[in-house]
């Protein structure tokens, strides 16, 4: 694994990235296994603290940033072409509704003499 951030074959220059570290007390530090990504004032911030190793966290952050930027620069999905259900599908749906209706109609109580 490397610290390079690659987006669609283009590697971002390392001088464009800045790294900031914080230390917490205790085993693994506080809030370990948290991830955070956000965009504020035109700056994309990616936080990684899954492991106790600074290098592995940097690699995880670089990988996450690559994935975020790759997804953000993807072409929009093709618009959905509206379709209509086929005639046979409509008939199957209506037949199923008729069967359900008939089944429920037969379950109904048909008067006081029925229980005796």
Residue pairs with C-beta under 8 A, 6 or more apart in sequence:
1 59
1 63
2 59
2 62
3 14
3 58
3 59
3 62
4 11
4 12
4 14
4 62
5 11
5 12
5 17
5 62
5 65
5 66
5 69
6 12
6 66
7 66
7 69
7 70
7 73
8 70
8 73
19 58
21 54
23 29
24 30
24 31
27 52
28 52
29 49
29 52
31 49
32 49
32 50
32 52
33 49
33 50
34 47
34 49
35 47
35 48
35 49
35 50
35 64
36 45
36 46
36 47
37 44
37 45
37 46
37 47
37 64
37 65
37 68
38 44
38 45
39 45
44 65
44 68
44 69
46 61
46 64
46 65
46 68
47 61
48 57
48 58
48 60
48 61
48 64
49 57
50 56
50 57
50 60
51 57
51 60
85 93
109 115
